[in-house]
Amino acid sequence: MAISEGDSEATSRKLYEWLKGVSDLATLLFGIVSLFLEDKAAKQIAFSLALIIPVASAWYRRLRFPQPKVPAPEGSDSTTAADRLLKGYLALFKEDRETRVPINRLRWIRNFASAELLKRQNAKELLRVSEIAFYWSFGSNLIVGLFLVSTLYAFLTTNYAFNPINYAFGRGNIMEENPSIKLQKGAGTMVFGSDTPDLQTGEQALNPAMPIGDYSMQKTEVTNQQFRICRQAGGCKQDPIPSPDSPRYYEDSTYDDYPVVGITAFQAREFCMWLGGDLPTTEQWERAARGLNGRPWPWLSSDLTPDRANLYTPDGPGGLTKASDYPLGASPEGILNLVGNVWEWTRTVLFTQDEGATFTLENWNGVDTQVTIAVRGGSWGYQMGRITETQFNLPGDFSEYIGFRCVTAE
């Protein structure tokens, strides 16, 4: 049995409509996939496909199923011209039920065609399906277009690491995984510094009544996974800088629960501010580690033993450990690893006086580069003698020995 030209055309249109649905779905899927991919090349390929597929589909439709051309009417408000134009489309519609009146001509016909002609059933049907086709096409193209524009924006502004789930829920997930623990101010003062006569560089002389307020501090140091969430949410603009002499912790999921290192003070503060807080001052850090009365270590004991802190010892682990390790070294409030594992950035600037013999403390403005920022707590590569020991670095410095945690004001 021979297949007529009309049947072949109808089959082709049905096939196209099926392919159009598949292409729209593929566009959305490739766009979504491009958001989640972290590899730059793979993201570029997926995003390119999300752009190319709808363009190719539209080009194929225009080439394979061109809309019939009806001569433009003479006169802009002539009923006779509008009737002539509508009759031309009705003749085409009778031959091909896929004929549609373009939206600009459709409105002109409705305004100027005769009421008698507009009342005809075939005219009403043609105009109705033309309107439906226009609004359906306009709506679907608008949704796909807005999606692709938003995808392009994320693609161009977040250094190929955007993840919409982390953008929406990342902060909440971090706060749940690494909660901030409230630290009471008590009478509003704390014991700060040391009365040891041989103060080391960066240590502060004893102040038994240092002012302190209420605040909260994260339970653990910020981990690689938590920092990656910030990157994928667009809150952090730069990856950690790996040391050539250490494992690439940030890039290896094996180390997701380890403290993030290779972080400058700028990057650390950017993370904290995205989370809704800031880096601690050196006073806030010391209050968390020593309480209000100046105990010698975070734990309620005067002994520094290898099972309480990851500091350098000949028999120690010789590297980073998880941010949640060493539970015996927790403070009474439950904050972990205030001593050992990594030095922690603060936002306190140490200004030298008396040729470096003493220091004054001021808060860093987050902009100055040629100031020295206090880091506290020691690290896995440091043999610590007392908790007041303080080192300092330029805010642009980074190291496999330095991490951070955040505080929020009450």
Secondary structure, DSSP 4 states (H G I P E B T S, - for coil): -PPPHHHHHHHHHHHHHHHHHHHHHHHHHHHHHHHH--SHHHHHHHHHHHHHHHHHHHHHHHHHSPPPP-PPPSSSS-HHHHHHHHHHHHHHHHH-TT----HHHHHHHHHHS-HHHHTSHHHHHHHHHHHHHHHHHHHHHHHHHHHHHHHHHHHHHTTT---HHHHHHHHHHHHHHSPEEEE--TTSEEEESB--SSPPTT--B-EEEEE---EEEESSPPBHHHHHHHHHTTS--S-----TTS--GGG-GGGTTSBP-S--HHHHHHHHHHHT-BPPPHHHHHHHHHTTTT-SSSSSSS---TTT-B---TTS--S---TT--GGG--TT----SSBSSEEEEEEEEEEEGGGTEEEEEE--S--SSS-EEEES--TT-----TT-EEEE-TT---TTEE---EEE-
